[in-house]
Structures are given as C-alpha cells and as structure tokens.
Amino acid sequence: MIAQRRLQFKDSYDLKRTIESGQAFHWFPSGESSWETAWRGSYLGVKQITSSEIAFETNSTETDALSQVADYFQCHIDVSSILDTFPKDSLTGKALDCCLGLRLLRQDPWLCLASFILSSTKQITQIKEIVQLMSCQLGVSISTPGSTRRVYTFPEPKDIVRAGESAIRKCKAGFRAKYIYRCAQEIESGRFDLEAVRLLSLDEARESLTSLPGVGPKIADCVLLFAYGFSRAFPIDVWVQRVLQDYYLGGKKVSHREMRQFVDGYFGANAGFAQQYLFDYIRSLSKPDWAALVANSPFGK
C-alpha cells in the first residue's frame, strides 16, 4: 500500500539542488521535479510541490515512516538561523544567493560510507553508476507504484561479505572494491560499530572512521556531516581545497592541518553547511568567473 504525504519547510527547499549536490548518490529521476529510491527496505518517491513543500510516497509499513522521512530531509531544521552564522564575505554571499534552498540530508551511515569510498577519483555520474550497479546486482528489488520500473536497495555489509570482492569489482568499483569488502567485513563481524560513532566527539569520530580500510579524512568528514550530522565536519576535496587555498589563503600551498585550522576558526559551528554551499557554487562557475573572484579576494593580500 502506497502512502502519500507532504512535508512543509519553514524556509525554501530546493529538492533538485539538494539531491544532485554530491552528498547522495542513490536517487534517480522519475519525472519532472521528482526522484525515487529504495529507502529503509521500501520504495520512496519525492516530488517538489512548491518552493517550501515536497510530497513523498512510500510503501513502508513502519508506523513512524513520516517522521523518518522528515528526519532524512531535515524538515525540522531552522535553516535561516544556520545561514546567519556563515561568515560575511563576498564568496560565501554569492554561494548563498546561488544555492538558496540547498539542504543537508541525514543518510544511513553504511550507505553514506560505502558511497563515499566508491567516490574516490570518480565524478558524480560515475559514482551513481557504481552505486546503481551494486544495488541491482547485490541488493533487493522493490517495485514502484504504477510503473514497470524497479528500485534496488544498496547491499548491506552481510550481502557484500557473502558475495565477495570479485562481485563488487564487476560493478565497475575497481580498486575501491577491496576497501568496500574489507569495511563490510569489519562491520559484519562486529569489530566496527557504526552506531557507536554517534556517541563520540567530532575528533574521536573522525579518528574512528579513518581506522577503516580506504577511509581518509575527506571521506570520514563526508560521513560525519551527511550521515551523523556533525555540523563542524568540513570535507576537503579538490574543489573545496581550491576554494580554501585560492580565495581564503592567498594562493599559498598549505598543509591539510593548516586548512583545517583555518576552517575551524573561520566557519565555526556550521562549517559543514557552509562547505556544501561553497562546493555546489564553485562547481557552477566558469574558469574566468572563478579567476575574477580570486583576483578580488580580500584575504591574504
């Protein structure tokens, strides 16, 4: 049975920008302004209704499905108060104007961890392809309402351990297959507890995650931000490194530690939210536009 509900947000919510902003890779278009996925073992479809409202439908039988979906899309977050904490510089201001309605999602830790391990040296379209292949080959098939299409759950650690590393390689995972497989072994054996990460401080949680095979500081911070909600987690990939070094640090080549020290002091409690706005904005700029912004940076002059 399909239940159809609506979620109302206090502030604007851009579903397309949020889903396609590089924080989640398991959503696929199902029509105009709508996407679908397998979520918590059930079908979930979402559609933008107004600038501050989305509709969703699911065949989940869980009694608290509405609150779970609302939590996933972070319906309760007062975004205006978060945005007010962002530093008042020109680049951040332009990112806010361009990406109005962008939100963070609260994802399943295993799916988020596996997705970002698979993201290494890959573009978003390629990551989605690998995630989809793994889901189709190793996950569970779920029918979609009123359609012959099907969605597939992402394989749980036990499914991956059972299938073996070679099955992951067949899904175009390449060298990442060994890391996914070894992480799945750690989790399935009980040697690593994903839920226990929630109880740690940010530094402790980052240290814990980076103990897993194939997980460095960037992947750990992605998981801490997009799955666990550590708002100070600030993933530094090649795009964000460019932002920090070229715009904020005067073009100097600095260490990862120095970049992190700057981030902690400058962006503050909601650094992760600011990072997502900056990441999404810089990817939309042409090289000349970015060069002009850097040339007019008031930092490091």
C-alpha positions as CSV (number, residue, x, y, z in Angstrom):
1,M,0.0,0.0,0.0
2,I,1.3,3.4,-1.0
3,A,1.0,6.2,1.5
4,Q,1.2,9.8,0.1
5,R,2.3,12.6,2.4
6,R,3.6,16.1,2.2
7,L,6.5,17.9,4.1
8,Q,6.3,21.6,4.7
9,F,9.5,23.5,5.4
10,K,9.8,26.8,7.2
11,D,12.3,28.1,4.6
12,S,12.8,27.4,0.9
13,Y,13.8,23.9,-0.1
14,D,15.3,23.1,-3.4
15,L,14.9,19.4,-3.8
16,K,16.8,19.1,-7.1
17,R,19.8,21.0,-5.9
18,T,19.9,19.1,-2.6
19,I,19.6,15.6,-4.3
20,E,22.1,16.5,-7.0
21,S,24.7,18.4,-4.9
22,G,27.1,15.5,-4.5
23,Q,26.1,14.4,-1.0
24,A,23.9,11.4,-2.0
25,F,24.2,9.0,-5.0
26,H,21.2,6.7,-4.7
27,W,18.5,8.9,-6.1
28,F,17.3,8.7,-9.7
29,P,14.9,10.9,-11.7
30,S,11.4,9.5,-12.1
31,G,9.7,12.5,-13.8
32,E,9.5,16.3,-13.7
33,S,10.9,17.6,-10.4
34,S,10.7,14.1,-8.9
35,W,13.1,11.3,-7.9
36,E,12.9,7.8,-6.4
37,T,15.0,5.4,-4.5
38,A,14.9,2.3,-2.3
39,W,14.9,3.6,1.3
40,R,15.0,1.5,4.5
41,G,13.9,-1.5,2.5
42,S,10.9,0.2,0.9
43,Y,10.1,2.4,-2.1
44,L,10.4,6.2,-1.6
45,G,9.4,8.7,-4.3
46,V,9.7,12.5,-3.8
47,K,8.5,15.5,-5.8
48,Q,8.8,19.3,-5.4
49,I,5.4,20.9,-5.0
50,T,6.2,24.5,-4.0
51,S,9.4,26.3,-3.1
52,S,8.9,25.2,0.5
53,E,7.0,21.9,0.1
54,I,7.7,18.4,-1.1
55,A,5.4,15.4,-1.5
56,F,6.6,11.9,-0.9
57,E,5.1,8.4,-1.3
58,T,6.3,5.2,0.2
59,N,5.1,1.6,0.7
60,S,6.9,1.5,4.1
61,T,4.8,-0.3,6.8
62,E,6.7,1.4,9.6
63,T,4.4,3.4,11.8
64,D,6.9,6.3,12.1
65,A,7.7,6.5,8.3
66,L,6.6,10.1,8.2
67,S,8.9,11.2,10.9
68,Q,11.7,9.1,9.4
69,V,11.3,10.8,6.0
70,A,11.1,14.2,7.7
71,D,14.3,13.5,9.5
72,Y,16.0,12.3,6.3
73,F,15.2,15.6,4.6
74,Q,15.9,17.5,7.8
75,C,12.4,19.1,7.8
76,H,12.8,20.4,11.4
77,I,16.0,22.4,10.7
78,D,15.8,26.2,11.0
79,V,17.9,27.0,8.0
80,S,17.7,30.8,8.4
81,S,19.4,30.6,11.8
82,I,22.2,28.4,10.3
83,L,22.8,30.7,7.3
84,D,23.0,33.7,9.6
85,T,26.1,32.1,11.2
86,F,28.0,32.0,7.9
87,P,30.9,34.4,7.6
88,K,30.0,37.6,5.8
89,D,32.5,37.5,2.8
90,S,31.8,38.0,-0.9
91,L,32.3,34.4,-1.9
92,T,30.0,33.0,0.8
93,G,27.4,35.6,0.0
94,K,27.4,34.6,-3.7
95,A,27.2,30.9,-2.8
96,L,24.1,31.7,-0.6
97,D,22.4,33.6,-3.3
98,C,23.1,31.0,-6.0
99,C,22.3,27.9,-3.9
100,L,19.2,29.1,-1.9
101,G,17.2,26.1,-0.8
102,L,20.1,23.7,-0.6
103,R,19.9,21.5,2.4
104,L,21.8,18.7,4.0
105,L,20.4,15.2,4.1
106,R,20.6,12.8,7.1
107,Q,21.6,9.5,5.4
108,D,22.1,5.9,6.5
109,P,25.7,5.6,7.8
110,W,26.5,2.4,5.9
111,L,25.1,3.7,2.6
112,C,26.9,7.0,3.0
113,L,30.2,5.4,4.0
114,A,30.1,3.0,1.1
115,S,29.1,5.6,-1.4
116,F,32.0,7.9,-0.5
117,I,34.5,5.1,-0.5
118,L,33.3,4.5,-4.1
119,S,33.6,8.2,-4.9
120,S,37.4,8.2,-4.8
121,T,38.7,9.7,-8.1
122,K,35.2,9.5,-9.6
123,Q,32.7,12.1,-10.8
124,I,29.1,12.2,-9.5
125,T,27.6,10.4,-12.6
126,Q,30.2,7.6,-12.3
127,I,29.6,7.2,-8.6
128,K,25.8,6.9,-9.2
129,E,26.5,4.3,-11.8
130,I,28.6,2.1,-9.5
131,V,26.0,2.5,-6.7
132,Q,23.3,1.5,-9.0
133,L,25.2,-1.5,-10.4
134,M,25.9,-2.7,-6.9
135,S,22.3,-2.3,-5.9
136,C,21.0,-4.1,-8.9
137,Q,23.5,-7.0,-8.6
138,L,23.6,-7.4,-4.8
139,G,20.6,-5.6,-3.4
140,V,16.9,-6.4,-3.1
141,S,14.4,-5.5,-5.9
142,I,11.4,-3.3,-5.0
143,S,8.5,-2.5,-7.3
144,T,7.5,1.1,-8.0
145,P,3.8,2.2,-7.9
146,G,2.0,2.4,-11.3
147,S,5.2,1.5,-13.2
148,T,7.2,-1.3,-14.5
149,R,10.4,0.3,-13.1
150,R,12.0,-1.1,-10.1
151,V,14.4,0.3,-7.5
152,Y,17.0,-1.7,-5.6
153,T,18.3,-1.5,-2.1
154,F,22.0,-0.9,-1.6
155,P,23.6,-4.2,-0.3
156,E,24.2,-4.4,3.4
157,P,27.6,-5.5,4.8
158,K,26.4,-9.1,5.1
159,D,25.4,-9.1,1.5
160,I,28.8,-7.8,0.4
161,V,30.7,-10.3,2.6
162,R,28.6,-13.1,1.2
163,A,29.1,-12.0,-2.5
164,G,32.8,-11.5,-2.2
165,E,35.2,-8.8,-3.5
166,S,35.1,-10.1,-7.1
167,A,31.3,-9.4,-7.3
168,I,32.0,-5.7,-6.3
169,R,34.7,-5.4,-9.0
170,K,32.2,-6.5,-11.6
171,C,30.2,-3.4,-10.7
172,K,33.0,-1.1,-12.0
173,A,34.3,-0.4,-8.5
174,G,37.9,-1.0,-9.5
175,F,40.4,-0.7,-6.7
176,R,37.7,0.5,-4.4
177,A,36.2,-3.0,-4.3
178,K,38.8,-4.2,-1.8
179,Y,38.0,-1.3,0.6
180,I,34.3,-1.8,0.4
181,Y,34.7,-5.5,1.0
182,R,37.1,-5.1,3.9
183,C,34.9,-2.4,5.5
184,A,31.9,-4.7,5.2
185,Q,33.9,-7.5,6.9
186,E,34.8,-5.1,9.8
187,I,31.1,-4.1,10.3
188,E,29.5,-7.5,9.8
189,S,32.0,-9.2,12.2
190,G,31.1,-6.6,14.9
191,R,34.7,-5.3,15.1
192,F,33.4,-1.9,14.0
193,D,30.1,-0.4,15.2
194,L,28.7,2.3,13.0
195,E,26.1,3.3,15.6
196,A,28.7,3.8,18.3
197,V,30.2,6.7,16.2
198,R,27.2,8.8,17.1
199,L,28.3,8.9,20.7
200,L,31.8,10.2,20.0
201,S,33.2,13.7,19.8
202,L,34.0,15.0,16.3
203,D,37.7,14.3,16.7
204,E,37.1,10.9,18.2
205,A,34.5,10.0,15.4
206,R,36.9,11.1,12.7
207,E,39.7,9.0,14.2
208,S,37.4,6.0,14.5
209,L,36.2,6.2,10.9
210,T,39.7,6.7,9.5
211,S,40.7,3.4,11.1
212,L,38.6,1.7,8.4
213,P,40.2,0.5,5.2
214,G,40.2,3.1,2.4
215,V,38.7,5.9,4.7
216,G,40.8,9.1,4.8
217,P,39.9,12.5,6.4
218,K,37.8,13.6,3.5
219,I,35.6,10.5,3.3
220,A,35.3,10.5,7.1
221,D,34.1,14.1,7.2
222,C,31.6,13.4,4.5
223,V,30.1,10.6,6.5
224,L,30.2,12.6,9.7
225,L,28.4,15.5,8.0
226,F,25.9,13.7,5.8
227,A,25.1,10.7,8.0
228,Y,25.8,11.6,11.6
229,G,25.0,15.4,11.5
230,F,28.4,16.6,12.9
231,S,27.8,20.2,11.7
232,R,31.5,21.2,12.1
233,A,32.7,18.4,9.8
234,F,34.1,20.1,6.7
235,P,35.1,17.7,3.9
236,I,38.0,19.0,1.9
237,D,38.1,17.6,-1.7
238,V,39.8,19.1,-4.7
239,W,37.0,21.7,-5.2
240,V,37.0,22.9,-1.6
241,Q,40.8,22.8,-1.4
242,R,40.8,25.2,-4.3
243,V,38.4,27.5,-2.5
244,L,40.5,27.5,0.6
245,Q,43.9,27.9,-1.0
246,D,43.0,30.3,-3.8
247,Y,40.4,32.5,-2.2
248,Y,40.9,32.4,1.6
249,L,44.6,31.6,1.9
250,G,46.0,33.9,-0.7
251,G,47.1,31.1,-3.1
252,K,49.5,29.6,-0.7
253,K,50.1,25.9,-0.7
254,V,49.4,24.9,2.9
255,S,49.0,21.6,4.7
256,H,45.8,19.9,5.4
257,R,46.3,20.7,9.0
258,E,46.6,24.4,8.3
259,M,43.5,24.3,6.1
260,R,41.6,22.6,8.9
261,Q,42.8,25.2,11.5
262,F,41.6,28.0,9.2
263,V,38.2,26.3,8.7
264,D,37.7,25.7,12.4
265,G,38.4,29.3,13.3
266,Y,36.6,31.0,10.3
267,F,33.5,28.9,9.6
268,G,32.6,27.9,13.1
269,A,29.8,25.7,14.3
270,N,28.1,25.3,11.0
271,A,31.2,24.8,8.8
272,G,29.8,21.7,7.1
273,F,26.7,23.5,5.9
274,A,28.9,26.3,4.6
275,Q,31.1,23.8,2.9
276,Q,28.2,22.3,0.9
277,Y,27.1,25.8,-0.3
278,L,30.7,26.6,-1.4
279,F,31.2,23.2,-3.0
280,D,27.9,23.4,-5.0
281,Y,28.6,27.0,-6.0
282,I,32.2,26.7,-7.3
283,R,31.3,23.8,-9.5
284,S,28.8,26.0,-11.3
285,L,31.4,28.7,-12.2
286,S,33.5,29.1,-15.3
287,K,37.2,29.4,-15.0
288,P,37.1,33.1,-15.9
289,D,34.4,33.8,-13.3
290,W,36.4,31.9,-10.6
291,A,39.6,33.8,-11.6
292,A,37.8,37.1,-11.2
293,L,36.5,36.1,-7.7
294,V,40.0,35.1,-6.6
295,A,41.5,38.3,-8.0
296,N,39.1,40.3,-5.9
297,S,39.6,38.3,-2.7
298,P,40.3,40.4,0.4
299,F,42.2,37.5,2.0
300,G,45.9,37.0,2.0
301,K,46.7,40.3,0.3
